[in-house]
Amino acid sequence: MQFFGTTEINPSPPAVTASGNNAHMMYIFNRNGVCLLYREWNRSLHTLDAQQDQKLMFGLLFSLKSLTAKMDPVSADKVNLGVPQLPGQGCSFHSFRTNTYKLSFMETPSGIKLILVTHPRTGDLRESLKYIYNLYVEYVVKNPLYTPGTPIKYELFNSTLDQYVRGLG
């Protein structure tokens, strides 16, 4: 059973409001912080090795989740900064934007974290991240050869993801 949508992948994925090929990087982490997938499309500058980059990204997400939960103006139960939270617990964020990129984030109830780094003028990517998660479920999770917690190395998933991401905008 899929978390988002029906049991079949929608043949017409959501469109993004921007122009050109906007995606730079994509990360998929499991609940333990293991990077299951790291893909690059339009990244011109490489400042860190892939492992350092992934650790920094997961740390950033952990800190932002903790900060948004602490600053939540609605919840009376304030958690301490740095305390891990369950998926869906407390206030959450969907994206942030700088002058050079936009980071879009989605976390599933099972703790899978999807991060897509794009051009700063890219629109709301929540529906696109849900679509990518559905691709992940169909091509990876339902694959009897996949061992949970291991890097994703399936050509069909990677090529379908590449085709979708290159078509964003």
N, C-alpha and C positions, 0 to 999 in steps of 0.2 A: 504494500500500500504506500502510495506517495503522500508526502506531507502537503505539497502544493498541487492543486489542480486534480485532474483525472488520472487514471492509470496509464493513459497514452500521452505521448508528447504531442503538443499542439503543433500541427503542420505549419502554422503561420506564427512564428515567434513575435514577441512585442518589438516594436520599432523604437529607436532612440531619436530624440530630437537634437540633432547636430549634423554637421556635414563632414564627410571624409572618414577615413579610418582612424578612429579615436582611441582605441585601446592601446595601452602601453604594457601592462603586466596583469597577471591573474595569479592569485594564490588560493589554494584550498587547504585548510588546516583541519585536523580532527580535534576533538575536545582536549587532548593531551598536549596540543601544541606541535604535533608532528606535521610537517608540510607534506601533504599527499600529492600536491601538484603545484608546479611553478612554471608559468609560460610567459614568454616575452614576445611582443609584436613590433612595437615602434619605440624601443628604448635605445636612445643614442648614446647615453653616458652610463658606464658601469663603474661605480665607485667602490663597491664591496664584492667579495666573493658571494656566491649564492647562499651558502649556509649563514653567513653573517647577516645578509639581507633578510633572510627568512626569520631569523631570531629577532631582529629589530622590528620587523612588521608585526610579529606575534606580540612582542612586548608593547608596541604602540597600541594595538587593539586591546590588550589586557588593561593598559592604563586608561584608555579612553572609556572603556566599559565601566571601570571602577569610578572614574571621575563623574561620568554622567549619572551613575547610581547615587553617588554622594551628593550631587547637586540637584537631584530630583525634587522639584518644589511641591509635588503631590504626595509622595510617600512619607509617612511619619517614621518608618523603619529605615534609618540611615545606617548603611554598612560602613565599616572602616575602609579607607583607601587600601588597595592591594589585596583585599579579601576576595577570593574567587566567588563568582556567582553562577547560579544555574542559568542555562539558556532561557531567555524570556523573563528572568527575574529583574525587577527594577526598571528604571528608565534605560532606554537604549538609543543609539544613534544609527543613522542610515548612511550618512556621507559627510565629508568635509571637503572644502575646496581651498586651494592655494592659488597663487598667481600662475603656477606652472602645471598643476595637475588637480584632478578630483579623485578622491578615494571613496568608493562605494562599498558598503559592507552589509552582509546578511549572515545571521546565525540561525541555524535550524534547531528544533527542540532536541535533536540528538547531539548537538554540540559541534556540528560541522560549520566551519566559518568560510565564507566565500568573500574574496576581496578582489575588486576590479579597479585598477588605476587607469584613468582615462584623461583625455584633454579636459581642461577646466570648464569649457563651455558645454560639455555633455550634459544632457538633461537627467531626469530621475531614472535610475537604473534598477529600481526595486523589482519591477516585473522581469527585466532581463536577468537578474540574478536568480529569481525563482525559476525561470526557464532553464538556466544553466544548471541549477540544482536538480531539476527534473531530468536533464541529460545525464547528470552524474548518477542518479538513481537507476535510470534505465540501462546505461552502458557499463557502469562500474559495480554498483551495489548488487544488482540482479545477476551479475556475471558469476557463475559458480566457480570460476578459476581465481577470482579475486580474494585475497586475504585481507580482511579489514586492518587498517593501520599501516599498510604498506604503500609506497608510492604508486601512483596511477601510471601504468605503462601500456595502455590499450590504444592502439592506433585508431580504431573506430571512434572512440570517445574523443581523442585528441584532434582528429581531422574534423569531426562534427563541431567541436568547440571552436577550432580555428575558423571554420567556415562561418559560423554564427558571429563570432567576435569581429571578424574582418568585415562583416556586413552591417555592423552597428553604425547607424547614421546613414 
